[in-house]
């Protein structure tokens, strides 16, 4: 069944424009791209997410992960060790998958609930370098849920340290209903941290409306 075309519009947060492709630029900005069956999800740098008035449909992307201890904000990633995996074909270490799962599930735990609660979680899991951008987002009336296709997780082919690409179905919740579905590729930065997996995955600055 094809995914419905979304009506969500994308607007880049001002603070996110002009980021390079290096370590600072790799820190996680999400983009949602409208897709139909047979169209490959695309990566973009930033977005403002708003709910559609038409209910979305479609099956979630395959794959799930086990819960892990969550990440917490700290100093900028440049002051910590980055995990480097060369090439898109390189095997992704299980600890990297565990760290990304932990951050994704923190956000998903608030999907369909109070948008203010999800806002708090987004502030906790956003890359510290993008915290000001996240903080500047307007109050939301919707929440989002990530359903990653874990078998598609791969190292960023640009070779950026600690950067990984994860194909994901994004569901937008409003008023107890799923109002739209979107396919995207999340660009995630993983750094060495004191956590259950020994690593922390930093999520993007994401404004949800």
Number of C-alpha atoms within 10 A of each C-alpha: 8 12 17 18 14 22 16 21 14 16 13 17 19 10 13 17 11 9 13 10 12 13 17 18 19 24 28 27 26 24 24 27 22 19 19 17 11 7 10 14 20 15 19 17 23 22 23 20 23 23 26 19 13 12 16 20 16 16 11 17 18 14 12 13 17 10 15 20 17 21 23 19 15 14 10 13 19 11 8 12 14 20 17 16 21 17 14 16 11 12 12 14 10 9 16 23 21 23 29 27 22 24 25 24 21 20 22 18 13 20 23 20 17 15 21 15 14 23 22 13 18 26 22 22 25 27 31 22 21 23 18 15 19 23 17 13 16 12 13 17 15 26 28 26 21 22 21 25 18 18 12 15 23 21 26 24 15 14 17 22 21 23 29 29 20 21 25 25 24 21 25 27 25 24 12 10 13 23 20 26 29 27 28 24 25 27 26 24 31 28 22 18 18 11 14 15 18 14 22 30 31 31 28 30 32 26 25 23 19
